[in-house]
Amino acid sequence: MIALTPTAVEEVKRLIAKEQKPNLALRLGVKGGGCSGFSYQMLVDEATPKTYDTTFEQDGVKIVVDAKSHLYLDGTTIDFKSGLVGGGFEFNNPLAKKSCGCGSSFSV
């Protein structure tokens, strides 16, 4: 299970509303790269799932995750912090053995 905090839900809803398109979702993923081995991916995308995607909804936000990424993100909580320094989405991933200083990459 992947969870969004209430502040993350608010920010995702704001980003989706800004696009002014129907049928948008939050797509989460993991790709190789970054200073710790894997990088988090997060984007507003069409809610239509592709083959092997998992789709679920939390507080009115549709979330789509591909099967491979879901293995690395299971149990993750995503928060949003506002601020000039260090603001943005934060991933709290219990599977990450090591994270980089900025929190955008991790290793397992």
C-alpha positions as CSV (number, residue, x, y, z in Angstrom):
1,M,0.0,0.0,0.0
2,I,1.2,3.5,-0.8
3,A,-0.4,6.4,1.2
4,L,-0.5,10.1,0.8
5,T,-0.7,12.5,3.8
6,P,-3.6,15.0,3.8
7,T,-1.2,17.8,2.7
8,A,0.0,15.6,-0.2
9,V,-3.5,14.9,-1.2
10,E,-4.3,18.6,-1.2
11,E,-1.3,19.4,-3.4
12,V,-2.0,16.7,-5.9
13,K,-5.6,17.8,-6.2
14,R,-4.3,21.4,-6.8
15,L,-1.9,20.2,-9.5
16,I,-4.6,18.1,-11.2
17,A,-7.1,21.0,-11.1
18,K,-4.4,23.3,-12.6
19,E,-4.2,21.0,-15.7
20,Q,-8.0,21.5,-16.4
21,K,-8.3,18.0,-18.0
22,P,-10.7,15.3,-17.0
23,N,-9.5,11.8,-16.1
24,L,-6.1,12.7,-14.6
25,A,-4.3,10.7,-11.9
26,L,-1.0,10.7,-10.0
27,R,1.4,8.3,-11.6
28,L,4.2,7.0,-9.3
29,G,7.2,5.1,-10.4
30,V,10.8,4.2,-9.8
31,K,13.6,4.3,-12.3
32,G,17.3,3.4,-12.2
33,G,19.6,6.3,-11.5
34,G,20.2,9.0,-9.0
35,C,23.1,9.2,-6.6
36,S,21.7,6.2,-4.5
37,G,20.7,3.8,-7.3
38,F,17.0,4.5,-7.9
39,S,15.0,7.7,-8.4
40,Y,11.4,8.4,-7.6
41,Q,9.1,9.5,-10.4
42,M,5.9,11.4,-9.8
43,L,3.7,13.0,-12.5
44,V,0.1,13.9,-13.3
45,D,-0.9,11.6,-16.2
46,E,-4.0,10.1,-17.8
47,A,-5.7,7.8,-15.4
48,T,-6.1,5.0,-17.9
49,P,-3.9,2.2,-16.6
50,K,-1.5,0.3,-18.8
51,T,-0.8,-3.4,-18.7
52,Y,0.5,-4.4,-15.2
53,D,-0.4,-1.1,-13.6
54,T,-2.1,-1.1,-10.1
55,T,-4.7,1.6,-9.7
56,F,-6.3,2.8,-6.5
57,E,-7.9,5.9,-5.0
58,Q,-7.2,7.8,-1.9
59,D,-9.4,10.8,-0.8
60,G,-10.5,11.4,-4.3
61,V,-7.0,11.1,-5.9
62,K,-6.5,8.3,-8.4
63,I,-3.1,6.8,-8.1
64,V,-1.4,4.6,-10.8
65,V,1.8,2.6,-10.2
66,D,3.4,0.1,-12.5
67,A,4.1,-3.4,-11.1
68,K,7.9,-3.1,-11.0
69,S,7.8,0.2,-9.2
70,H,5.1,-1.0,-6.8
71,L,7.6,-3.6,-5.4
72,Y,9.9,-0.7,-4.4
73,L,7.2,1.6,-3.2
74,D,5.1,-0.7,-1.1
75,G,4.6,0.8,2.3
76,T,5.7,4.3,1.2
77,T,4.0,7.4,2.6
78,I,4.2,10.6,0.5
79,D,4.0,13.9,2.2
80,F,4.1,17.5,0.9
81,K,6.1,20.3,2.6
82,S,5.7,23.9,1.5
83,G,8.6,26.2,1.9
84,L,11.3,28.1,0.0
85,V,14.0,25.7,1.1
86,G,13.4,22.0,1.2
87,G,9.8,22.2,0.1
88,G,8.1,19.6,-2.2
89,F,7.0,16.0,-2.0
90,E,8.8,13.7,0.4
91,F,8.9,10.0,0.1
92,N,9.1,8.0,3.4
93,N,10.0,4.6,2.1
94,P,10.5,1.8,4.7
95,L,12.2,-0.4,2.0
96,A,14.9,2.2,1.4
97,K,18.2,1.2,3.0
98,K,19.9,4.4,2.0
99,S,18.7,7.8,0.6
100,C,20.5,10.7,-0.8
101,G,20.6,14.0,1.0
102,C,17.8,15.6,-1.1
103,G,15.5,12.5,-0.8
104,S,14.9,12.0,-4.5
105,S,16.9,8.8,-4.8
106,F,17.4,5.7,-2.7
107,S,18.8,2.2,-2.6
108,V,17.3,-1.1,-1.4
